[in-house]
């Protein structure tokens, strides 16, 4: 394991990426960007805005759909629909008909948690975590990570989480990365893509505010892990063993998740958080709340689809 102090002692190269807003709008809590190669579109959600958004990457037309609760995260389905985490439900949503089908209820008897970060794994299931949602500065470890399949079977995989986040999977489908934004740490697990079993948990790195508390994550084609350092206005790129390889400053005050997309997965998208940021931070980073886009220095790893057919 590498801690934050040790990482800063290393010679880490700070690099730049030419990022700009994908569209002019800014969002309260942009999260969970997913590139849809069939539609050539970027999906993402505004959690507190209770909305799902889609941007066509050819003409940058923007559509949105609203829901009855927070929209925590989403993934693509084999059928062309979307799997979405609402506050306490996982649903399958058809954006054309707007039909919603509830497939699972998670922690539905609790008012102090909600579902947060989620990704479709190489096993075809939707992995989604919960978080302490009481707005406390010192979150409690009352959240958990779950695996949900298309039949509605729910498996509780990891317990004792404050803010489950940072899910991403290696290109070969045999490694899962996972973080706790209030841990704050990043872990690595061995994953069986045939069964969804996880084992051999390893703490990769402990982080801090200066280095960047870990929010959402993604993996590149080389198996490296990209973490949105929400408190440090940067993306951190880690090797699979937790070594900080590069850090990329961003023009937003609170980046929330990176995503690779476009032709050859050579474009980088990053969502960001505007709500609750100080006036000082917003003056310094006026683009905060934007969805950023720019050329990626490396190609990304493809994402999986939820096996609903």
PAZAPA-4460 file (N, C-alpha, C; in steps of 0.05 Angstrom, whole numbers, plus 32768, in hexadecimal, padded with zeros to 4 digits):
% residues 309
    n_x    n_y    n_z   ca_x   ca_y   ca_z    c_x    c_y    c_z   seq   type   mol
   8011   7FE8   8000   8000   8000   8000   8011   8019   8000     1      X     A
   8009   802E   7FF2   8017   8047   7FF1   8005   805C   7FFD     2      X     A
   8010   806C   8010   8000   8081   801C   8005   809B   800E     3      X     A
   7FF5   80AF   8015   7FF6   80C9   8006   8011   80D6   8009     4      X     A
   801C   80D6   8021   8036   80E3   8026   804C   80D6   8015     5      X     A
   804C   80BC   8013   8060   80AE   8003   805C   80B5   7FE6     6      X     A
   8043   80B7   7FDD   803E   80BE   7FC1   8048   80D9   7FBA     7      X     A
   8046   80ED   7FCC   8050   8107   7FC7   806F   8108   7FC8     8      X     A
   807B   80F5   7FD5   8098   80F4   7FD6   80A4   80EA   7FBB     9      X     A
   8093   80DD   7FAB   809C   80D3   7F91   809F   80EA   7F7D    10      X     A
   80AD   80E5   7F68   80AE   80F8   7F52   8097   80F2   7F3F    11      X     A
   8081   8101   7F43   8069   80FD   7F34   8066   8114   7F20    12      X     A
   8063   810D   7F07   8061   8121   7EF3   8045   812C   7EF1    13      X     A
   8043   8147   7EF3   802A   8154   7EEF   8027   815B   7ED1    14      X     A
   8012   8151   7EC5   800E   8155   7EA9   7FF3   8164   7EA4    15      X     A
   7FF1   816F   7E8C   7FD8   817E   7E86   7FC9   8171   7E70    16      X     A
   7FAE   8174   7E72   7F9C   816B   7E5D   7F8B   8183   7E56    17      X     A
   7F88   8188   7E3C   7F78   819F   7E33   7F5A   8198   7E35    18      X     A
   7F4F   819F   7E4C   7F33   8199   7E52   7F21   81B2   7E4F    19      X     A
   7F09   81AE   7E44   7EF6   81C4   7E41   7EDA   81B9   7E47    20      X     A
   7EC6   81CA   7E4C   7EAB   81C1   7E51   7EA0   81B3   7E37    21      X     A
   7E93   819C   7E3B   7E86   818F   7E25   7E6D   819E   7E1B    22      X     A
   7E5E   81A9   7E2E   7E47   81BB   7E28   7E49   81D2   7E3C    23      X     A
   7E3B   81E8   7E38   7E3D   81FF   7E4A   7E31   81FA   7E66    24      X     A
   7E1D   81E9   7E69   7E10   81E5   7E82   7E22   81DB   7E98    25      X     A
   7E1C   81E3   7EB0   7E2A   81D9   7EC8   7E16   81CB   7EDA    26      X     A
   7E1F   81B7   7EE8   7E0D   81A6   7EF7   7E14   81A6   7F14    27      X     A
   7E00   81A1   7F25   7E04   81A1   7F42   7E17   818B   7F4B    28      X     A
   7E11   8173   7F42   7E22   815C   7F49   7E23   8148   7F32    29      X     A
   7E33   8150   7F1E   7E37   813E   7F07   7E47   8126   7F0F    30      X     A
   7E3E   810E   7F06   7E4B   80F5   7F0D   7E46   80E0   7EF7    31      X     A
   7E54   80CA   7EFA   7E50   80B1   7EEB   7E4F   80B4   7ECD    32      X     A
   7E63   80C1   7EC1   7E63   80C3   7EA3   7E69   80A7   7E97    33      X     A
   7E5A   80A1   7E82   7E5D   8087   7E74   7E5B   808D   7E56    34      X     A
   7E6F   8083   7E47   7E6E   8086   7E2A   7E5E   8070   7E1E    35      X     A
   7E4B   8077   7E0C   7E3A   8064   7DFF   7E42   8063   7DE1    36      X     A
   7E51   804E   7DDA   7E5C   804D   7DBE   7E46   8048   7DAA    37      X     A
   7E30   803C   7DB2   7E1A   8037   7D9F   7E0D   8051   7D96    38      X     A
   7E09   8063   7DA9   7DFC   807D   7DA4   7E10   8093   7D9F    39      X     A
   7E29   808E   7DA3   7E3E   80A3   7DA2   7E35   80BA   7DB4    40      X     A
   7E30   80B3   7DCD   7E26   80C6   7DE1   7E33   80C2   7DFB    41      X     A
   7E33   80D7   7E0C   7E3C   80D6   7E27   7E24   80D8   7E39    42      X     A
   7E21   80C4   7E4B   7E0C   80C5   7E60   7E1A   80CD   7E7A    43      X     A
   7E0B   80DC   7E8B   7E14   80E1   7EA6   7DFC   80EA   7EB6    44      X     A
   7E00   80EC   7ED0   7DE9   80F4   7EE1   7DF1   810D   7EF1    45      X     A
   7DDC   811B   7EFA   7DDF   8130   7F0E   7DD0   8125   7F26    46      X     A
   7DE0   811C   7F3A   7DD4   810D   7F51   7DBF   811E   7F5F    47      X     A
   7DC6   8135   7F68   7DB2   8145   7F77   7D9D   8152   7F65    48      X     A
   7DA4   8155   7F4B   7D90   815F   7F38   7D7C   814A   7F30    49      X     A
   7D80   8131   7F3A   7D6E   811A   7F35   7D6A   8116   7F17    50      X     A
   7D80   8119   7F08   7D7D   8118   7EEB   7D92   8107   7EDE    51      X     A
   7D8A   80FB   7EC7   7D9C   80EC   7EB5   7DA0   80FE   7E9D    52      X     A
   7DB8   8100   7E93   7DBF   8111   7E7C   7DCC   8101   7E66    53      X     A
   7DC7   8109   7E4D   7DD4   80FD   7E36   7DDD   8113   7E23    54      X     A
   7DF6   8112   7E1B   7E01   8125   7E08   7E0A   8116   7DEF    55      X     A
   7DFE   811D   7DD8   7E06   8112   7DBF   7E21   811E   7DB7    56      X     A
   7E35   810D   7DB2   7E50   8117   7DAE   7E55   8121   7D92    57      X     A
   7E42   811C   7D80   7E45   8126   7D65   7E3D   8143   7D63    58      X     A
   7E25   814A   7D6E   7E1B   8165   7D6D   7E19   8172   7D88    59      X     A
   7E1F   8163   7D9D   7E1E   816D   7DB9   7E02   8175   7DC1    60      X     A
   7DED   8168   7DB5   7DD2   816C   7DBF   7DCF   8160   7DDB    61      X     A
   7DC0   816D   7DEB   7DBE   8165   7E08   7DA1   815E   7E0E    62      X     A
   7D9D   8146   7E1A   7D82   813E   7E24   7D85   8136   7E41    63      X     A
   7D6F   8138   7E4F   7D6F   812F   7E6B   7D54   8123   7E73    64      X     A
   7D55   8112   7E88   7D3E   8105   7E93   7D3F   8108   7EB1    65      X     A
   7D29   810E   7EBE   7D29   8111   7EDB   7D1B   80FA   7EE9    66      X     A
   7D23   80F5   7F02   7D19   80DF   7F12   7D0F   80E8   7F2D    67      X     A
   7D02   80D6   7F3B   7CF5   80DD   7F55   7D09   80DF   7F6C    68      X     A
   7D22   80D5   7F68   7D36   80D7   7F7D   7D51   80DD   7F70    69      X     A
   7D66   80DF   7F81   7D81   80E3   7F77   7D88   80CC   7F64    70      X     A
   7D98   80D4   7F50   7DA3   80C0   7F3C   7DC0   80BD   7F42    71      X     A
   7DC7   80A7   7F4F   7DE3   80A3   7F59   7DF7   809C   7F44    72      X     A
   7DEF   808A   7F31   7E02   8080   7F1D   7DF3   8071   7F08    73      X     A
   7E01   8068   7EF3   7DF4   805A   7EDD   7E08   804A   7ECE    74      X     A
   7DFD   8038   7EBD   7E0C   8028   7EAB   7DFC   8021   7E92    75      X     A
   7E0A   8017   7E7E   7DFD   800F   7E65   7DF3   7FF3   7E67    76      X     A
   7DDD   7FED   7E58   7DD2   7FD1   7E57   7DD6   7FC5   7E3C    77      X     A
   7DD7   7FAB   7E3B   7DD9   7F9D   7E21   7DC1   7FA4   7E0F    78      X     A
   7DAA   7FA8   7E1B   7D92   7FAE   7E0C   7D91   7FCA   7E01    79      X     A
   7DA3   7FDB   7E09   7DA2   7FF7   7E01   7D96   8009   7E16    80      X     A
   7D8A   7FFD   7E2B   7D80   800C   7E41   7D97   8014   7E54    81      X     A
   7D8F   801F   7E6A   7DA3   8027   7E7E   7D9C   801B   7E99    82      X     A
   7DB0   8013   7EA8   7DAC   800B   7EC4   7DB4   8023   7ED5    83      X     A
   7DA2   802A   7EE8   7DA5   8043   7EF7   7DA1   803D   7F15    84      X     A
   7DB2   804A   7F25   7DAF   8049   7F42   7DA1   8063   7F4B    85      X     A
   7D89   805F   7F55   7D7B   8075   7F62   7D82   8075   7F80    86      X     A
   7D73   8083   7F90   7D7B   8085   7FAC   7D7D   8069   7FBA    87      X     A
   7D69   8059   7FB6   7D69   803E   7FC3   7D60   8028   7FAF    88      X     A
   7D5F   802F   7F96   7D56   801B   7F82   7D69   801A   7F6B    89      X     A
   7D6C   8003   7F5F   7D7A   7FFF   7F46   7D64   7FF9   7F31    90      X     A
   7D64   8009   7F1C   7D50   8006   7F08   7D5D   8002   7EEC    91      X     A
   7D4D   7FF8   7ED9   7D54   7FF8   7EBD   7D42   800C   7EB0    92      X     A
   7D4E   801E   7EA0   7D40   8035   7E95   7D43   8035   7E77    93      X     A
   7D2C   8038   7E69   7D2C   803B   7E4C   7D28   8059   7E45    94      X     A
   7D3D   8066   7E3B   7D3B   8082   7E36   7D27   808A   7E20    95      X     A
   7D21   8077   7E0E   7D0E   807C   7DF9   7CF1   807C   7E02    96      X     A
   7CEA   8067   7E11   7CCF   8064   7E1B   7CCB   8071   7E37    97      X     A
   7CE2   8076   7E44   7CE3   8080   7E5F   7CD8   806C   7E74    98      X     A
   7CD7   8053   7E6C   7CCD   803E   7E7F   7CE3   8037   7E93    99      X     A
   7CDB   8036   7EAC   7CEE   802F   7EC2   7CE5   8014   7ECD   100      X     A
   7CF8   8002   7ED0   7CF3   7FE8   7EDD   7D05   7FE4   7EF5   101      X     A
   7CFA   7FE2   7F0C   7D0A   7FDE   7F25   7D13   7FC1   7F26   102      X     A
   7D2D   7FBD   7F29   7D37   7FA2   7F2B   7D41   7F9B   7F47   103      X     A
   7D47   7FB0   7F57   7D51   7FAA   7F72   7D4D   7FC3   7F84   104      X     A
   7D47   7FBE   7F9D   7D46   7FD3   7FB2   7D5D   7FCD   7FC6   105      X     A
   7D6D   7FE2   7FCC   7D84   7FDE   7FDD   7D83   7FF3   7FF3   106      X     A
   7D85   7FE9   800C   7D84   7FFB   8024   7D6B   800D   8023   107      X     A
   7D55   8001   801A   7D3D   8011   8018   7D31   8018   8032   108      X     A
   7D39   800C   8048   7D2E   8012   8062   7D3F   8027   8071   109      X     A
   7D53   8033   8063   7D64   8046   8070   7D60   8062   8064   110      X     A
   7D61   8076   8075   7D60   8092   806B   7D7B   80A0   806F   111      X     A
   7D8F   8091   8079   7DA9   809E   807D   7DBE   8096   8068   112      X     A
   7DB6   8086   8054   7DC7   807E   803E   7DB9   8082   8023   113      X     A
   7DC9   8082   800E   7DBF   8081   7FF3   7DD3   8073   7FE1   114      X     A
   7DCA   8069   7FCA   7DDD   805D   7FB7   7DED   8073   7FAA   115      X     A
   7E06   806C   7FA3   7E19   807F   7F98   7E25   8074   7F7F   116      X     A
   7E3F   8073   7F7E   7E4E   806A   7F66   7E47   804E   7F5E   117      X     A
   7E44   804A   7F44   7E3E   802F   7F3A   7E4A   802B   7F1E   118      X     A
   7E52   8013   7F18   7E5D   800C   7EFD   7E54   7FF0   7EF6   119      X     A
   7E51   7FEB   7EDC   7E4C   7FCF   7ED3   7E67   7FC1   7ED2   120      X     A
   7E69   7FAA   7EDE   7E82   7F9B   7EDE   7E84   7F88   7EC6   121      X     A
   7E9C   7F7C   7EC3   7EA0   7F69   7EAD   7E90   7F50   7EB0   122      X     A
   7E84   7F4C   7EC7   7E72   7F35   7ECC   7E55   7F3B   7EC2   123      X     A
   7E50   7F53   7EB8   7E36   7F5B   7EAE   7E23   7F64   7EC3   124      X     A
   7E2C   7F66   7EDC   7E1B   7F6F   7EF2   7E21   7F8D   7EF8   125      X     A
   7E0F   7F99   7F06   7E12   7FB5   7F0E   7E1C   7FB6   7F2B   126      X     A
   7E34   7FC2   7F2E   7E40   7FC4   7F48   7E3A   7FE1   7F52   127      X     A
   7E2F   7FE3   7F6A   7E27   7FFE   7F73   7E2A   7FFF   7F92   128      X     A
   7E34   8015   7F9B   7E39   8019   7FB8   7E27   802D   7FC4   129      X     A
   7E25   802C   7FDF   7E15   8040   7FED   7E27   8051   7FFE   130      X     A
   7E1C   8066   8009   7E2C   807A   8018   7E1B   8086   802F   131      X     A
   7E2A   8090   8043   7E1D   809F   8058   7E13   80B9   804C   132      X     A
   7DF9   80BE   804D   7DED   80D5   8040   7DE2   80E9   8053   133      X     A
   7DED   80EB   806B   7DE3   80FD   8080   7DF0   8119   807E   134      X     A
   7E03   811D   806B   7E0F   8137   8068   7E23   813D   807E   135      X     A
   7E2D   8129   808C   7E41   812E   80A1   7E5D   8131   8096   136      X     A
   7E6D   8142   80A2   7E89   8144   809A   7E98   812B   80A0   137      X     A
   7E91   811E   80B6   7E9D   8104   80BD   7E89   80EE   80B8   138      X     A
   7E8A   80E4   809F   7E78   80CE   8098   7E7D   80B5   80A8   139      X     A
   7E69   80A5   80AC   7E6C   808B   80BA   7E6D   8074   80A6   140      X     A
   7E7A   805E   80AC   7E7C   8047   809A   7E63   8036   809A   141      X     A
   7E4D   8042   8090   7E33   8034   808F   7E2B   802C   8073   142      X     A
   7E3C   8031   805F   7E37   8029   8044   7E42   800E   803D   143      X     A
   7E3B   8005   8025   7E45   7FEB   801B   7E46   7FEB   7FFD   144      X     A
   7E53   7FD6   7FF2   7E54   7FD2   7FD5   7E44   7FB9   7FCE   145      X     A
   7E34   7FBC   7FB9   7E22   7FA6   7FB1   7E26   7F9E   7F94   146      X     A
   7E1F   7F86   7F8E   7E1F   7F7C   7F72   7E02   7F75   7F6C   147      X     A
   7DF7   7F7F   7F56   7DDB   7F7B   7F4E   7DDB   7F70   7F32   148      X     A
   7DCE   7F58   7F2E   7DCC   7F4D   7F13   7DB0   7F54   7F07   149      X     A
   7DAD   7F4D   7EED   7D95   7F54   7EDF   7D7C   7F47   7EEA   150      X     A
   7D7F   7F30   7EF9   7D69   7F23   7F05   7D61   7F2F   7F20   151      X     A
   7D6F   7F44   7F28   7D68   7F51   7F41   7D76   7F45   7F5A   152      X     A
   7D88   7F33   7F56   7D96   7F27   7F6D   7DAB   7F3B   7F77   153      X     A
   7DAB   7F41   7F91   7DBD   7F54   7F9D   7DD0   7F46   7FB0   154      X     A
   7DEA   7F4B   7FAC   7DFE   7F40   7FBE   7E0C   7F57   7FCC   155      X     A
   7E0E   7F56   7FE6   7E1D   7F6A   7FF5   7E3A   7F61   7FF5   156      X     A
   7E4C   7F70   7FE9   7E68   7F68   7FE4   7E7C   7F74   7FF8   157      X     A
   7E79   7F8D   7FFE   7E8C   7F9B   8010   7E7D   7FAC   8024   158      X     A
   7E84   7FAA   803D   7E76   7FBA   8052   7E89   7FCE   805E   159      X     A
   7E7E   7FDF   806F   7E8E   7FF2   807E   7E99   8009   806E   160      X     A
   7E89   8014   805B   7E91   802A   8049   7E84   8044   8052   161      X     A
   7E93   8059   804F   7E87   8074   8055   7E7A   807F   803B   162      X     A
   7E89   8080   8026   7E7F   8089   800C   7E8B   8077   7FF6   163      X     A
   7E7C   8062   7FEF   7E85   804F   7FDB   7E88   805E   7FC0   164      X     A
   7E9F   805A   7FB3   7EA5   806A   7F9B   7EBB   805C   7F8A   165      X     A
   7EC2   8068   7F74   7ED9   8061   7F65   7EDA   8047   7F57   166      X     A
   7EC3   803A   7F51   7EC3   8020   7F44   7ECE   8022   7F28   167      X     A
   7EDF   800F   7F21   7EE9   800C   7F06   7EF5   7FF0   7F04   168      X     A
   7EF7   7FE7   7EEB   7F00   7FCB   7EE6   7F16   7FCB   7ED2   169      X     A
   7F29   7FB9   7ED6   7F40   7FB7   7EC4   7F37   7FAD   7EA9   170      X     A
   7F48   7FB2   7E94   7F40   7FA9   7E79   7F3C   7F8B   7E76   171      X     A
   7F4A   7F7B   7E86   7F46   7F5E   7E84   7F2F   7F54   7E95   172      X     A
   7F22   7F66   7EA3   7F0B   7F5F   7EB3   7F11   7F50   7ECD   173      X     A
   7F2A   7F4F   7ED5   7F31   7F3F   7EEC   7F39   7F4F   7F05   174      X     A
   7F37   7F69   7F03   7F3E   7F7A   7F19   7F28   7F8F   7F1D   175      X     A
   7F20   7F94   7F36   7F0D   7FA9   7F3C   7F1A   7FBE   7F4E   176      X     A
   7F18   7FD7   7F47   7F21   7FED   7F57   7F09   7FF9   7F65   177      X     A
   7F0D   8002   7F7E   7EF7   800C   7F8E   7F02   801F   7FA3   178      X     A
   7EF4   8035   7FA8   7EFE   8049   7FBB   7EE9   8050   7FD0   179      X     A
   7EF2   805D   7FE5   7EE0   8069   7FF8   7EE9   8087   7FFA   180      X     A
   7ED7   8098   7FF1   7EDE   80B5   7FEF   7EE4   80C1   800A   181      X     A
   7ED9   80B5   801F   7EDE   80BF   803A   7EF0   80AD   804A   182      X     A
   7EFC   8099   803D   7F0F   8088   804B   7F28   8097   8054   183      X     A
   7F34   80A6   8041   7F31   80A3   8024   7F46   8090   801A   184      X     A
   7F3E   807C   800A   7F51   8068   8001   7F47   805C   7FE6   185      X     A
   7F59   804E   7FD9   7F52   803E   7FC1   7F5B   8022   7FC5   186      X     A
   7F4A   800F   7FC0   7F4F   7FF2   7FC2   7F4F   7FE5   7FA7   187      X     A
   7F5C   7FCE   7FA6   7F5B   7FBC   7F8E   7F52   7FA1   7F96   188      X     A
   7F41   7F94   7F86   7F37   7F79   7F8B   7F3C   7F68   7F73   189      X     A
   7F40   7F4E   7F77   7F3F   7F3B   7F61   7F22   7F34   7F5C   190      X     A
   7F1B   7F33   7F42   7EFF   7F2E   7F3A   7EFE   7F16   7F27   191      X     A
   7EEA   7F05   7F2C   7EE4   7EEF   7F19   7ECE   7EF9   7F07   192      X     A
   7ED4   7EFF   7EEE   7EBF   7F0A   7EDC   7EA9   7EF7   7ED5   193      X     A
   7EAD   7EDD   7EDA   7E99   7EC9   7ED5   7E84   7EC8   7EEB   194      X     A
   7E8C   7ECD   7F04   7E79   7ECA   7F1A   7E74   7EE4   7F2A   195      X     A
   7E86   7EF8   7F27   7E84   7F10   7F37   7E90   7F0E   7F52   196      X     A
   7E9E   7EF8   7F58   7EAB   7EF5   7F72   7EC3   7F07   7F74   197      X     A
   7EC7   7F13   7F8B   7EDF   7F24   7F90   7EEF   7F19   7FA7   198      X     A
   7F09   7F1D   7FA6   7F1B   7F13   7FBA   7F35   7F23   7FBA   199      X     A
   7F47   7F1D   7FCE   7F61   7F28   7FCE   7F61   7F47   7FCF   200      X     A
   7F52   7F52   7FE2   7F51   7F6F   7FE5   7F6C   7F7A   7FEC   201      X     A
   7F74   7F90   7FDE   7F8E   7F9D   7FE3   7F8A   7FBB   7FE4   202      X     A
   7F93   7FC7   7FF9   7F93   7FE4   7FFB   7FA9   7FF0   7FE9   203      X     A
   7FA2   7FFF   7FD5   7FB6   800A   7FC2   7FC2   8023   7FCD   204      X     A
   7FB1   8036   7FD7   7FBC   804F   7FDF   7FA8   805D   7FF3   205      X     A
   7FB3   8069   8007   7FA3   807B   8018   7FA8   8098   800F   206      X     A
   7F93   80A7   800D   7F95   80C2   8002   7F8E   80D8   8016   207      X     A
   7F91   80F1   800E   7F8A   8107   801F   7F7F   811E   800E   208      X     A
   7F78   8134   801B   7F6C   814B   800C   7F7E   8156   7FF7   209      X     A
   7F98   8159   7FFE   7FAB   8165   7FEC   7FB0   8154   7FD3   210      X     A
   7FB1   813B   7FD7   7FB6   8129   7FC0   7F9C   8124   7FB0   211      X     A
   7F86   8126   7FBD   7F6C   8123   7FB0   7F5C   810B   7FBA   212      X     A
   7F48   8111   7FCB   7F37   80FB   7FD4   7F2B   80ED   7FBB   213      X     A
   7F2A   80D3   7FBB   7F21   80C4   7FA3   7F03   80C4   7FA0   214      X     A
   7EFB   80CF   7F89   7EDE   80CE   7F82   7EDC   80B8   7F6C   215      X     A
   7ED0   80BE   7F55   7ECC   80A9   7F41   7EE6   80A1   7F34   216      X     A
   7EE5   8089   7F27   7EFD   807F   7F1A   7EF8   8073   7EFF   217      X     A
   7F0D   806D   7EF1   7F0C   8060   7ED7   7F27   8052   7ED2   218      X     A
   7F28   803F   7EC0   7F41   8032   7EB9   7F48   8037   7E9B   219      X     A
   7F62   8038   7E96   7F6B   803B   7E7A   7F72   8020   7E6E   220      X     A
   7F7A   8021   7E55   7F7F   8008   7E46   7F97   7FF9   7E51   221      X     A
   7FA8   8007   7E60   7FC0   7FFA   7E6C   7FBA   7FEF   7E88   222      X     A
   7FA2   7FF2   7E91   7F9A   7FE8   7EAC   7FA0   7FFB   7EC3   223      X     A
   7FA7   8014   7EBC   7FAC   8027   7ED2   7F91   8034   7EDA   224      X     A
   7F91   803E   7EF3   7F79   8048   7EFF   7F79   8066   7F01   225      X     A
   7F64   8073   7EF7   7F62   8090   7EF7   7F4D   8097   7F0D   226      X     A
   7F56   80A8   7F1F   7F45   80B0   7F36   7F40   80CE   7F35   227      X     A
   7F27   80D6   7F38   7F20   80F3   7F3A   7F26   80FC   7F56   228      X     A
   7F3B   810D   7F58   7F42   8118   7F72   7F31   8130   7F78   229      X     A
   7F1A   812B   7F84   7F05   8140   7F86   7F0E   8158   7F97   230      X     A
   7F1F   8153   7FAA   7F28   8169   7FBC   7F40   8178   7FB2   231      X     A
   7F4C   816F   7F9C   7F65   817A   7F93   7F65   8183   7F76   232      X     A
   7F4D   8183   7F69   7F4A   818E   7F4E   7F5C   817F   7F3A   233      X     A
   7F5D   8164   7F3C   7F6F   8156   7F2B   7F65   8139   7F26   234      X     A
   7F71   812D   7F11   7F6E   8110   7F0C   7F89   8104   7F14   235      X     A
   7F88   80EE   7F23   7FA0   80DF   7F2A   7FA0   80C4   7F1C   236      X     A
   7FB6   80BE   7F0F   7FB8   80A5   7F00   7FCB   8093   7F10   237      X     A
   7FC0   807C   7F19   7FCF   8069   7F29   7FD4   804F   7F19   238      X     A
   7FEC   8043   7F1D   7FF1   8029   7F13   7FE0   8015   7F22   239      X     A
   7FDD   7FFC   7F18   7FCD   7FE8   7F26   7FD7   7FE1   7F42   240      X     A
   7FF1   7FE8   7F48   7FFB   7FE2   7F63   7FFA   7FFB   7F75   241      X     A
   7FED   8011   7F6B   7FE9   8028   7F7C   7FFE   803E   7F7A   242      X     A
   8010   803C   7F67   8024   8051   7F63   8018   8068   7F54   243      X     A
   801B   8080   7F5E   8011   8098   7F50   8023   809D   7F38   244      X     A
   8018   809C   7F20   8028   809E   7F08   8029   80BB   7EFD   245      X     A
   8011   80C7   7EFB   800E   80E3   7EF3   7FF7   80EF   7F01   246      X     A
   7FF7   810A   7F02   7FE0   8118   7F0C   7FDA   812E   7EF8   247      X     A
   7FC0   8133   7EF3   7FB7   8145   7EDF   7FA4   815B   7EEB   248      X     A
   7FAE   8173   7EEE   7F9D   8189   7EF8   7F85   818E   7EE5   249      X     A
   7F6E   8195   7EF1   7F56   819A   7EE1   7F4B   81B6   7EE7   250      X     A
   7F3B   81C1   7ED4   7F31   81DC   7ED8   7F16   81DD   7EE7   251      X     A
   7F10   81C9   7EF7   7EF8   81C9   7F08   7F00   81C4   7F25   252      X     A
   7EF0   81CF   7F37   7EF6   81CE   7F53   7EF2   81B4   7F60   253      X     A
   7EE1   81A2   7F55   7EDB   8189   7F61   7ED4   8174   7F4C   254      X     A
   7EE8   8168   7F3F   7EE3   8153   7F2B   7ED8   813A   7F39   255      X     A
   7EC5   812D   7F2C   7EB7   8116   7F39   7EBD   80FB   7F2C   256      X     A
   7EC0   80FA   7F11   7EC5   80E0   7F05   7ED0   80E4   7EE8   257      X     A
   7EE5   80D5   7EE1   7EEE   80D4   7EC6   7EE0   80BE   7EB6   258      X     A
   7EE1   80C0   7E9C   7ED5   80AC   7E8A   7EE3   80AF   7E6F   259      X     A
   7EEA   8098   7E63   7EF6   8097   7E48   7EE0   8092   7E34   260      X     A
   7EE2   809F   7E1D   7ECE   809B   7E08   7ED8   80A4   7DED   261      X     A
   7EC5   80A7   7DDA   7ECB   80AF   7DBF   7ED9   8099   7DB0   262      X     A
   7EE2   80A0   7D98   7EEF   808C   7D86   7F09   8083   7D93   263      X     A
   7F0C   8068   7D95   7F23   805D   7DA1   7F26   8062   7DBF   264      X     A
   7F10   806B   7DCC   7F10   8072   7DE8   7F27   8085   7DEF   265      X     A
   7F2C   8098   7DDC   7F43   80AA   7DDF   7F3B   80C6   7DE8   266      X     A
   7F22   80C9   7DF1   7F18   80E2   7DFC   7F12   80DF   7E19   267      X     A
   7F19   80F3   7E29   7F15   80F2   7E46   7EFE   8105   7E4D   268      X     A
   7EEB   80FB   7E5D   7ED5   810C   7E67   7ED8   810C   7E86   269      X     A
   7ED1   8122   7E92   7ED2   8124   7EAF   7EBA   8134   7EB9   270      X     A
   7EAA   8129   7ECB   7E94   8138   7ED7   7E9E   8146   7EF0   271      X     A
   7E8D   8159   7EFB   7E96   8168   7F12   7E7F   8171   7F23   272      X     A
   7E85   8179   7F3B   7E72   8181   7F50   7E73   819F   7F54   273      X     A
   7E5B   81AC   7F54   7E5A   81C9   7F59   7E4D   81CF   7F74   274      X     A
   7E39   81BF   7F7C   7E29   81C4   7F94   7E3B   81C3   7FAD   275      X     A
   7E38   81D7   7FBE   7E46   81D8   7FD7   7E62   81E2   7FD5   276      X     A
   7E6B   81EA   7FBE   7E87   81F4   7FBB   7E87   8212   7FC4   277      X     A
   7E9D   821A   7FCF   7E9F   8235   7FDA   7EA0   824A   7FC3   278      X     A
   7E99   8263   7FCA   7E9A   8278   7FB6   7EB7   827C   7FAC   279      X     A
   7ECA   8279   7FBF   7EE6   827C   7FB8   7EEE   8267   7FA3   280      X     A
   7EE6   824E   7FA8   7EED   8238   7F95   7EE0   823D   7F7A   281      X     A
   7EC7   8246   7F7A   7EB9   824A   7F60   7EC5   8261   7F51   282      X     A
   7ECF   8275   7F5F   7EDC   828B   7F51   7EF6   8282   7F44   283      X     A
   7F04   8270   7F53   7F1D   8266   7F49   7F19   8252   7F32   284      X     A
   7F04   8242   7F34   7EFE   822E   7F20   7EE1   8232   7F16   285      X     A
   7EDC   8246   7F05   7EC1   824C   7EFC   7EB3   8236   7EEC   286      X     A
   7EC3   8224   7EE1   7EB7   820E   7ED2   7EAC   81F7   7EE3   287      X     A
   7EAF   81FA   7EFD   7EA6   81E5   7F0F   7E89   81DE   7F0B   288      X     A
   7E83   81C4   7F08   7E68   81BB   7F01   7E65   81B3   7EE5   289      X     A
   7E7A   81B9   7ED4   7E7A   81B2   7EB8   7E80   8194   7EB4   290      X     A
   7E79   818A   7E9D   7E83   8171   7E93   7E9A   8178   7E80   291      X     A
   7EB2   816F   7E87   7EC9   8176   7E77   7ECF   8161   7E62   292      X     A
   7EDC   816A   7E4C   7EE4   8157   7E37   7EFF   8160   7E2D   293      X     A
   7F10   814C   7E25   7F2A   8152   7E1A   7F37   8139   7E10   294      X     A
   7F4D   813C   7E01   7F5B   8125   7DF7   7F6A   8116   7E0D   295      X     A
   7F67   80FC   7E0E   7F74   80EC   7E23   7F90   80E5   7E1B   296      X     A
   7FA3   80E5   7E2E   7FBE   80DD   7E27   7FC1   80BF   7E22   297      X     A
   7FAC   80AF   7E2B   7FAC   8092   7E27   7F90   808A   7E20   298      X     A
   7F8D   8073   7E13   7F73   8068   7E0D   7F67   805C   7E27   299      X     A
   7F4C   805C   7E28   7F3F   8051   7E3F   7F38   8033   7E3B   300      X     A
   7F30   8027   7E51   7F26   800B   7E50   7F08   800B   7E4A   301      X     A
   7EFE   7FF9   7E39   7EE1   7FF8   7E33   7ED2   7FF2   7E4C   302      X     A
   7EB9   7FFC   7E4E   7EA7   7FF5   7E64   7E94   7FDF   7E5C   303      X     A
   7E8A   7FD0   7E70   7E79   7FBA   7E6B   7E5B   7FC3   7E6A   304      X     A
   7E4A   7FB2   7E60   7E2D   7FB7   7E60   7E1F   7FA3   7E72   305      X     A
   7E0A   7FAD   7E7E   7DF9   7F9D   7E90   7DEA   7F88   7E80   306      X     A
   7DEC   7F6F   7E89   7DE0   7F58   7E7A   7DC3   7F55   7E80   307      X     A
   7DB3   7F67   7E73   7D96   7F66   7E77   7D88   7F57   7E62   308      X     A
   7D97   7F4C   7E4E   7D8A   7F3B   7E39   7D9C   7F23   7E35   309      X     A
***
